[in-house]
Amino acid sequence: MIWRTTWWSDLFQQARDYLRLQRGHVHLGHNALGGSAYTFFVIFLGWVQIFTGLALYSETNPNGLLNTLFGWVIVLCGNPYRTHMIHHLVAWAFPIFAVLHIYIVTYDSTQYGNGLITSIISGYKFYRRGDIRTDEWIS
């Protein structure tokens, strides 16, 4: 839960562990950093991509329904060029996220040895004694 201090400490601790290439502790699901990344990249930027794309498409029919629903996005961005630029830059965020995601999953799998990748197929993850010591922010 984002309003708990343990969530924020886990977020920064996980970032430090990744930057130092050190083994942290194993999480039951996504850690705070992974959950934040998914929320930002997939949900927030996904909606930005959808809204800017529909706004740009609405310019083909200025009196149409799409322009009524999404024309405000172009006004919010400043002009159609800026809207297109935002749409284009956000589109590049998705392949960058995919490359980073594959790297982190591979890194976690080798560093932690917890069966992260094989658990996708088998459903089983492995834990060492004391791995779940700071997962109290999950409940």
N, C-alpha and C positions, 0 to 999 in steps of 0.2 A: 504494500500500500504506500503510495507516494507521499503521504503526509507523515509517515513514521520516520524518525531519525535513523532507524536501523536500515531502512530501504536506501536512504541516501549514503550511509556509510558503506553499504554493500556495493552500491553503484561505483563509488570512488575506489574502493578496494579492488573491485574486479578490473577497473581501468588500469590501476597501478600494476596488478598482476600481469595483465596482457602487455603493458608497455615494458615491464621488466623481464618478461618471458619467464615468469615464475608460476609454479603450481599453487593455485589458491585452493579453495574448498569446492567440493562438488555440490551442485544445486539439484533439487528434485526436478525442476523444470527449467525455464529460462531464468537466468540471473537478472538482476536489476538492469544491468547494462544491455543485455540482449532484449529484454522486454521494452526498454526505452527505444532502442534502435528500431525494433519492429513497429512500435507505435508511431515513431516519427517517419520512417521511410515508407512503410507500407500503408498505414492508415492516413496520416496527415498529408504526406506528399502525394499519395494516391488520389485523395480528394482534390488537391490543388491541380493535379494533372487532368482530372475529369472536368472540373469547373472551367479551367482555362481552355481546354479543348472544345467544350461545348460553347463557350463564349466566342471563340474564334470561328467555329462553324456557324454560329448564329449570324455572323456578318453576311452570309450569302443571301439571307432573306431578312432585311432590316425590319419588316413589319410582321414577322412570324412569331410563333410561340416561343421558340428557343431564344430569340432576342429579348422577348419580354421576361423570360425566366433567368437568362444568364448575361444579358447585356450589361448589367451592373458590374460584372467582373472586369470588363475592359475599362470602365470608368475608375474602378478601384485600383487597377494596375497603372493607369495613367493614359495609355493609348494602345492601339492594337499591336504596335511594334513591341512594346514592353511586355504585353500579354504573351505574344509569341515567344519572346526571349525567355520569360519565366517558364513557359510550357516546355521549351527546348532544353533549358538547363535542368529542370526537374526530370525530364525524360532521361538525361544522362545519369541522374542519381540512382536509378534502378539497376543498371549494369554494374555500377561501382559498388552498390550494396551487395549484389550477387557475388561479385569477386571477393569482397571482404567476408561475406558470410561463409563461402566455401573455405577460405583460409582459416577463419576462426573455428569452424567445425573440425577441420583436419587437425589444427593445432590442439584443440581440446581433446580430440580422440587420442592423439599421441602423447600429449602431456599428462592428461589425467588417467588414461587407461581405464576409463569407466564404461566403455562400450557404447559411446554416444552414437556413432554411425551405425553399428550393428544393431542397436536398439530400434532403429527405424524398421527393420525387418523382423527381428526376433521379439521385440518388446521388453527385453531385459537390459537393465543397466547394472553396473557393478560399483560398489562403494567400499572404501576403506574405513576402518574404525575412526570416528571423529570427523568424517567428511561433512556431515550435515549440521555442524555445530552452530552456524549462524543463519540458519534458514527460518528463524522465528518471524521474519517479516512476511512470510508467505501466508501464515494463518491469520 
